[in-house]
Amino acid sequence: MVLGTFALSAGEHQPGVEVVGANETAVKASMFGLDRVILEPKR
């Protein structure tokens, strides 16, 4: 999934995630998995 290109100002940035659905047969817990994030300078 490509999320696009973003212009970031100098300083710290904190990404966020909003969970909007769940598998009805899954254990009821707030879990989120993320395998990889690649940050690259714009060329």
Contact map, one row per residue, 1 for C-alpha under 8 A:
1110000000000000000000000000000000000000000
1111000000000000000000000000000000000000000
1111100000000000000000000000000000000000000
0111110000000000000000000000000000000000000
0011111000000000000000000000000000000000010
0001111100000000000000000000000000000000000
0000111110000000000000000000000000000000000
0000011111000000000000000000000000000000000
0000001111100000000000000000000000000000000
0000000111110000000000000000000000000000000
0000000011111000000000000000000000000000000
0000000001111100000000000000000000000000000
0000000000111110000000000000000000000000000
0000000000011111000000000000000000000000000
0000000000001111100000000000000000000000000
0000000000000111110000000000000000000000000
0000000000000011111000000000000000000000000
0000000000000001111100000000000000000000000
0000000000000000111111000000000100000000000
0000000000000000011111000000000000000000000
0000000000000000001111100000000000000000000
0000000000000000001111110100000000000000000
0000000000000000000011111100000000000000000
0000000000000000000001111100000000000000000
0000000000000000000000111110000000000000000
0000000000000000000001111111000000000000000
0000000000000000000000001111100000000000000
0000000000000000000000000111110000000000000
0000000000000000000000000011111000000000000
0000000000000000000000000001111100000000000
0000000000000000000000000000111110000000000
0000000000000000001000000000011111000000000
0000000000000000000000000000001111100000000
0000000000000000000000000000000111111000000
0000000000000000000000000000000011111000000
0000000000000000000000000000000001111100000
0000000000000000000000000000000001111110000
0000000000000000000000000000000000011111000
0000000000000000000000000000000000001111100
0000000000000000000000000000000000000111110
0000000000000000000000000000000000000011111
0000100000000000000000000000000000000001111
0000000000000000000000000000000000000000111
